Amino acid sequence: MREYVGVCVECGTEVYCHDGFIGGIVLEKGKLICFPCSEAKEKKETNDEIEE
């Protein structure tokens, strides 16, 4: 079963719940971010820390 949950705040992709598992991460104040954007953001933050 697939149920619409909301839109990714980074890229605007629709986020769905698949059989009880959300296709992204819920941020503060109920905002959503999809897994690809979350991974890209995490990778960028890791690279920024290494460069410092």
N, CA, C and O atoms as a Tinker XYZ file with bonds, in Angstrom:
   208  protein
     1  N      0.834000   -1.177000    0.000000    73     2
     2  CA     0.000000    0.000000    0.000000    64     1     3
     3  C      0.883000    1.245000    0.000000    63     2     4     5
     4  O      1.879000    1.302000    0.721000    81     3
     5  N      0.528000    2.217000   -0.787000    73     3     6
     6  CA     1.299000    3.458000   -0.904000    64     5     7
     7  C      0.377000    4.635000   -0.588000    63     6     8     9
     8  O     -0.690000    4.783000   -1.183000    81     7
     9  N      0.809000    5.470000    0.363000    73     7    10
    10  CA    -0.002000    6.604000    0.785000    64     9    11
    11  C      0.825000    7.881000    0.740000    63    10    12    13
    12  O      1.937000    7.923000    1.266000    81    11
    13  N      0.287000    8.918000    0.117000    73    11    14
    14  CA     0.958000   10.207000    0.020000    64    13    15
    15  C      1.135000   10.815000    1.411000    63    14    16    17
    16  O      0.198000   10.833000    2.209000    81    15
    17  N      2.361000   11.320000    1.702000    73    15    18
    18  CA     2.651000   11.917000    2.998000    64    17    19
    19  C      2.885000   13.422000    2.873000    63    18    20    21
    20  O      2.403000   14.196000    3.700000    81    19
    21  N      3.621000   13.836000    1.846000    73    19    22
    22  CA     3.924000   15.255000    1.676000    64    21    23
    23  C      4.979000   15.466000    0.615000    63    22    24    25
    24  O      5.198000   14.602000   -0.235000    81    23
    25  N      5.640000   16.627000    0.662000    73    23    26
    26  CA     6.617000   17.020000   -0.354000    64    25    27
    27  C      7.965000   17.298000    0.306000    63    26    28    29
    28  O      8.023000   17.884000    1.388000    81    27
    29  N      9.039000   16.879000   -0.342000    73    27    30
    30  CA    10.402000   17.142000    0.139000    64    29    31
    31  C     10.664000   18.650000    0.117000    63    30    32    33
    32  O     10.406000   19.313000   -0.887000    81    31
    33  N     11.179000   19.190000    1.232000    73    31    34
    34  CA    11.453000   20.621000    1.322000    64    33    35
    35  C     12.666000   21.033000    0.481000    63    34    36    37
    36  O     12.841000   22.217000    0.192000    81    35
    37  N     13.496000   20.078000    0.091000    73    35    38
    38  CA    14.693000   20.382000   -0.697000    64    37    39
    39  C     14.421000   20.395000   -2.200000    63    38    40    41
    40  O     14.795000   21.342000   -2.892000    81    39
    41  N     13.766000   19.338000   -2.706000    73    39    42
    42  CA    13.621000   19.207000   -4.164000    64    41    43
    43  C     12.172000   19.210000   -4.656000    63    42    44    45
    44  O     11.928000   19.293000   -5.860000    81    43
    45  N     11.217000   19.121000   -3.739000    73    43    46
    46  CA     9.813000   19.148000   -4.135000    64    45    47
    47  C      9.236000   17.815000   -4.564000    63    46    48    49
    48  O      8.093000   17.758000   -5.017000    81    47
    49  N     10.001000   16.739000   -4.431000    73    47    50
    50  CA     9.530000   15.402000   -4.784000    64    49    51
    51  C      8.447000   14.962000   -3.806000    63    50    52    53
    52  O      8.536000   15.228000   -2.608000    81    51
    53  N      7.436000   14.294000   -4.318000    73    51    54
    54  CA     6.388000   13.768000   -3.449000    64    53    55
    55  C      6.945000   12.608000   -2.626000    63    54    56    57
    56  O      7.637000   11.739000   -3.156000    81    55
    57  N      6.638000   12.601000   -1.326000    73    55    58
    58  CA     7.105000   11.564000   -0.413000    64    57    59
    59  C      5.901000   10.702000   -0.048000    63    58    60    61
    60  O      4.828000   11.218000    0.266000    81    59
    61  N      6.091000    9.386000   -0.092000    73    59    62
    62  CA     5.019000    8.442000    0.188000    64    61    63
    63  C      5.397000    7.511000    1.332000    63    62    64    65
    64  O      6.574000    7.324000    1.640000    81    63
    65  N      4.386000    6.938000    1.947000    73    63    66
    66  CA     4.538000    5.888000    2.933000    64    65    67
    67  C      4.270000    4.570000    2.203000    63    66    68    69
    68  O      3.216000    4.402000    1.590000    81    67
    69  N      5.216000    3.644000    2.269000    73    67    70
    70  CA     5.099000    2.343000    1.603000    64    69    71
    71  C      4.968000    1.258000    2.664000    63    70    72    73
    72  O      5.937000    0.935000    3.353000    81    71
    73  N      3.781000    0.702000    2.793000    73    71    74
    74  CA     3.536000   -0.381000    3.757000    64    73    75
    75  C      4.045000   -0.046000    5.155000    63    74    76    77
    76  O      4.628000   -0.899000    5.824000    81    75
    77  N      3.827000    1.189000    5.598000    73    75    78
    78  CA     4.210000    1.595000    6.943000    64    77    79
    79  C      5.587000    2.218000    7.064000    63    78    80    81
    80  O      5.977000    2.637000    8.154000    81    79
    81  N      6.340000    2.289000    5.961000    73    79    82
    82  CA     7.680000    2.882000    5.984000    64    81    83
    83  C      7.686000    4.148000    5.141000    63    82    84    85
    84  O      7.401000    4.106000    3.945000    81    83
    85  N      8.014000    5.277000    5.771000    73    83    86
    86  CA     8.022000    6.552000    5.070000    64    85    87
    87  C      9.249000    6.634000    4.170000    63    86    88    89
    88  O     10.335000    6.194000    4.548000    81    87
    89  N      9.075000    7.195000    2.988000    73    87    90
    90  CA    10.151000    7.290000    1.997000    64    89    91
    91  C     11.007000    8.520000    2.182000    63    90    92    93
    92  O     11.426000    9.136000    1.201000    81    91
    93  N     11.273000    8.888000    3.412000    73    91    94
    94  CA    12.083000   10.057000    3.699000    64    93    95
    95  C     12.245000   10.226000    5.192000    63    94    96    97
    96  O     12.038000    9.291000    5.965000    81    95
    97  N     12.621000   11.437000    5.592000    73    95    98
    98  CA    12.862000   11.728000    7.001000    64    97    99
    99  C     11.990000   12.913000    7.409000    63    98   100   101
   100  O     11.888000   13.900000    6.680000    81    99
   101  N     11.371000   12.808000    8.566000    73    99   102
   102  CA    10.568000   13.908000    9.099000    64   101   103
   103  C     11.500000   14.826000    9.887000    63   102   104   105
   104  O     12.173000   14.395000   10.823000    81   103
   105  N     11.525000   16.087000    9.494000    73   103   106
   106  CA    12.368000   17.084000   10.153000    64   105   107
   107  C     11.556000   17.851000   11.186000    63   106   108   109
   108  O     10.406000   17.511000   11.462000    81   107
   109  N     12.154000   18.874000   11.746000    73   107   110
   110  CA    11.467000   19.714000   12.724000    64   109   111
   111  C     10.194000   20.305000   12.127000    63   110   112   113
   112  O     10.124000   20.579000   10.929000    81   111
   113  N      9.216000   20.493000   12.957000    73   111   114
   114  CA     7.936000   21.103000   12.592000    64   113   115
   115  C      7.212000   20.328000   11.494000    63   114   116   117
   116  O      6.415000   20.905000   10.754000    81   115
   117  N      7.481000   19.025000   11.380000    73   115   118
   118  CA     6.756000   18.175000   10.446000    64   117   119
   119  C      7.183000   18.281000    8.995000    63   118   120   121
   120  O      6.510000   17.740000    8.118000    81   119
   121  N      8.278000   18.960000    8.722000    73   119   122
   122  CA     8.765000   19.061000    7.343000    64   121   123
   123  C      9.391000   17.737000    6.934000    63   122   124   125
   124  O      9.892000   16.989000    7.774000    81   123
   125  N      9.357000   17.452000    5.622000    73   123   126
   126  CA     9.889000   16.192000    5.093000    64   125   127
   127  C     11.071000   16.436000    4.178000    63   126   128   129
   128  O     11.157000   17.467000    3.511000    81   127
   129  N     11.985000   15.472000    4.154000    73   127   130
   130  CA    13.081000   15.474000    3.193000    64   129   131
   131  C     13.204000   14.046000    2.665000    63   130   132   133
   132  O     13.212000   13.091000    3.441000    81   131
   133  N     13.299000   13.906000    1.343000    73   131   134
   134  CA    13.394000   12.572000    0.748000    64   133   135
   135  C     14.778000   11.983000    1.020000    63   134   136   137
   136  O     15.721000   12.713000    1.324000    81   135
   137  N     14.891000   10.672000    0.912000    73   135   138
   138  CA    16.167000   10.020000    1.197000    64   137   139
   139  C     17.311000   10.498000    0.290000    63   138   140   141
   140  O     18.408000   10.734000    0.795000    81   139
   141  N     17.102000   10.652000   -1.030000    73   139   142
   142  CA    18.219000   11.139000   -1.858000    64   141   143
   143  C     18.733000   12.512000   -1.418000    63   142   144   145
   144  O     19.943000   12.732000   -1.388000    81   143
   145  N     17.838000   13.432000   -1.080000    73   143   146
   146  CA    18.269000   14.758000   -0.616000    64   145   147
   147  C     18.951000   14.664000    0.743000    63   146   148   149
   148  O     19.937000   15.357000    0.997000    81   147
   149  N     18.430000   13.813000    1.608000    73   147   150
   150  CA    19.029000   13.630000    2.927000    64   149   151
   151  C     20.451000   13.102000    2.806000    63   150   152   153
   152  O     21.356000   13.573000    3.495000    81   151
   153  N     20.643000   12.124000    1.929000    73   151   154
   154  CA    21.978000   11.545000    1.734000    64   153   155
   155  C     22.925000   12.562000    1.125000    63   154   156   157
   156  O     24.084000   12.645000    1.531000    81   155
   157  N     22.450000   13.341000    0.153000    73   155   158
   158  CA    23.297000   14.358000   -0.475000    64   157   159
   159  C     23.681000   15.436000    0.535000    63   158   160   161
   160  O     24.821000   15.899000    0.552000    81   159
   161  N     22.727000   15.833000    1.376000    73   159   162
   162  CA    22.999000   16.848000    2.381000    64   161   163
   163  C     24.002000   16.340000    3.406000    63   162   164   165
   164  O     24.904000   17.072000    3.814000    81   163
   165  N     23.846000   15.089000    3.821000    73   163   166
   166  CA    24.772000   14.485000    4.780000    64   165   167
   167  C     26.173000   14.378000    4.197000    63   166   168   169
   168  O     27.162000   14.649000    4.878000    81   167
   169  N     26.250000   13.980000    2.929000    73   167   170
   170  CA    27.550000   13.853000    2.261000    64   169   171
   171  C     28.232000   15.220000    2.156000    63   170   172   173
   172  O     29.437000   15.330000    2.385000    81   171
   173  N     27.471000   16.257000    1.812000    73   171   174
   174  CA    28.023000   17.602000    1.703000    64   173   175
   175  C     28.529000   18.076000    3.057000    63   174   176   177
   176  O     29.616000   18.648000    3.143000    81   175
   177  N     27.751000   17.845000    4.127000    73   175   178
   178  CA    28.175000   18.259000    5.461000    64   177   179
   179  C     29.439000   17.526000    5.888000    63   178   180   181
   180  O     30.311000   18.117000    6.526000    81   179
   181  N     29.548000   16.241000    5.544000    73   179   182
   182  CA    30.738000   15.462000    5.878000    64   181   183
   183  C     31.954000   16.009000    5.134000    63   182   184   185
   184  O     33.034000   16.135000    5.713000    81   183
   185  N     31.778000   16.337000    3.845000    73   183   186
   186  CA    32.879000   16.881000    3.050000    64   185   187
   187  C     33.311000   18.246000    3.585000    63   186   188   189
   188  O     34.502000   18.556000    3.608000    81   187
   189  N     32.348000   19.060000    4.015000    73   187   190
   190  CA    32.668000   20.382000    4.567000    64   189   191
   191  C     33.482000   20.236000    5.851000    63   190   192   193
   192  O     34.406000   21.015000    6.087000    81   191
   193  N     33.148000   19.246000    6.683000    73   191   194
   194  CA    33.895000   19.021000    7.931000    64   193   195
   195  C     35.317000   18.578000    7.640000    63   194   196   197
   196  O     36.249000   18.984000    8.334000    81   195
   197  N     35.489000   17.750000    6.624000    73   195   198
   198  CA    36.833000   17.249000    6.273000    64   197   199
   199  C     37.705000   18.398000    5.776000    63   198   200   201
   200  O     38.895000   18.444000    6.089000    81   199
   201  N     37.138000   19.322000    5.009000    73   199   202
   202  CA    37.889000   20.434000    4.456000    64   201   203
   203  C     38.338000   21.435000    5.516000    63   202   204   205
   204  O     39.296000   22.179000    5.305000    81   203
   205  N     37.645000   21.454000    6.655000    73   203   206
   206  CA    37.990000   22.420000    7.714000    64   205   207
   207  C     39.203000   21.999000    8.414000    63   206   208
   208  O     39.652000   22.681000    9.336000    81   207
